[in-house]
Amino acid sequence: MGRSGDQATLAEARKRFEAHCKGESTVPVYLRGAVYSTVLRHGVVNTLRLCGQLLKEADLHEEKVGLMRWMGAVSQPDLIKKVLEFSMSTDVWSQDTVFVIAGVTGSLILD
């Protein structure tokens, strides 16, 4: 439902994402993929920036990999370009670049 832009789902995902970013609550691990990819798919530059901040703050490599893949859910061409540029930056370990690129190509294939 989030992928298709259902407004109630999108509103709930945004609410949970914003509370998570502010430290008011935590998105459960089993919902993070759905929440992050939904807000990124229907988000703006600030949403992508906030995911980048979560990536910097993440302690577990598994969380970092997930965030890198979910960042690829963006759908606007200018944000896709930013994500691909990010994948080649020094902020991403060379062995992790594939996760970012796979996230982008996976979201493009499903459209």
QUICOR-V593254 format. One record per residue. N is the residue number from 0. RES is the residue in three letters. PSI is psi in whole degrees, 0 to 359 (999 if undefined). OMEGA is omega in whole degrees, -180 to 180 (* if undefined). Layout:
BEGIN
n & res & psi & omega
N & RES & PSI & OMEGA
N & RES & PSI & OMEGA
END
This chain:
BEGIN
n & res & psi & omega
0 & MET & 325 & 178
1 & GLY & 321 & 179
2 & ARG & 322 & -177
3 & SER & 355 & 175
4 & GLY & 21 & 176
5 & ASP & 123 & -172
6 & GLN & 320 & 179
7 & ALA & 318 & 178
8 & THR & 317 & 179
9 & LEU & 317 & 179
10 & ALA & 318 & 179
11 & GLU & 317 & 179
12 & ALA & 317 & 179
13 & ARG & 318 & 180
14 & LYS & 313 & -180
15 & ARG & 319 & -180
16 & PHE & 313 & -179
17 & GLU & 317 & 178
18 & ALA & 323 & 178
19 & HIS & 314 & -179
20 & CYS & 328 & 179
21 & LYS & 352 & -179
22 & GLY & 13 & -179
23 & GLU & 330 & 177
24 & SER & 172 & -180
25 & THR & 133 & 174
26 & VAL & 124 & 179
27 & PRO & 147 & -177
28 & VAL & 320 & -177
29 & TYR & 350 & 178
30 & LEU & 350 & -174
31 & ARG & 315 & 180
32 & GLY & 313 & -179
33 & ALA & 315 & -178
34 & VAL & 308 & -177
35 & TYR & 313 & -178
36 & SER & 326 & 178
37 & THR & 312 & -178
38 & VAL & 327 & 178
39 & LEU & 319 & -179
40 & ARG & 324 & -176
41 & HIS & 24 & -175
42 & GLY & 192 & -179
43 & VAL & 182 & -178
44 & VAL & 321 & -178
45 & ASN & 323 & 178
46 & THR & 317 & 178
47 & LEU & 319 & 178
48 & ARG & 317 & 179
49 & LEU & 322 & 176
50 & CYS & 322 & 176
51 & GLY & 322 & 177
52 & GLN & 317 & 177
53 & LEU & 321 & 179
54 & LEU & 316 & 180
55 & LYS & 327 & -177
56 & GLU & 346 & -176
57 & ALA & 137 & 179
58 & ASP & 323 & -176
59 & LEU & 138 & 180
60 & HIS & 326 & 178
61 & GLU & 321 & 178
62 & GLU & 319 & 179
63 & LYS & 316 & 179
64 & VAL & 316 & 178
65 & GLY & 313 & 179
66 & LEU & 319 & 180
67 & MET & 320 & 179
68 & ARG & 317 & -178
69 & TRP & 332 & 177
70 & MET & 334 & 179
71 & GLY & 355 & -180
72 & ALA & 351 & -179
73 & VAL & 149 & -176
74 & SER & 345 & -180
75 & GLN & 134 & -177
76 & PRO & 320 & -180
77 & ASP & 327 & 178
78 & LEU & 325 & 175
79 & ILE & 317 & 178
80 & LYS & 317 & 179
81 & LYS & 318 & -180
82 & VAL & 317 & 179
83 & LEU & 322 & 176
84 & GLU & 319 & 177
85 & PHE & 320 & -178
86 & SER & 333 & -178
87 & MET & 4 & -178
88 & SER & 172 & 178
89 & THR & 354 & 177
90 & ASP & 347 & -179
91 & VAL & 127 & 176
92 & TRP & 143 & -176
93 & SER & 323 & 180
94 & GLN & 347 & 180
95 & ASP & 351 & -180
96 & THR & 322 & -178
97 & VAL & 328 & -179
98 & PHE & 320 & 179
99 & VAL & 311 & -179
100 & ILE & 320 & 178
101 & ALA & 323 & 178
102 & GLY & 318 & 179
103 & VAL & 312 & -177
104 & THR & 326 & 177
105 & GLY & 322 & -180
106 & SER & 330 & 179
107 & LEU & 323 & -180
108 & ILE & 324 & -176
109 & LEU & 350 & -180
110 & ASP & 999 & *
END
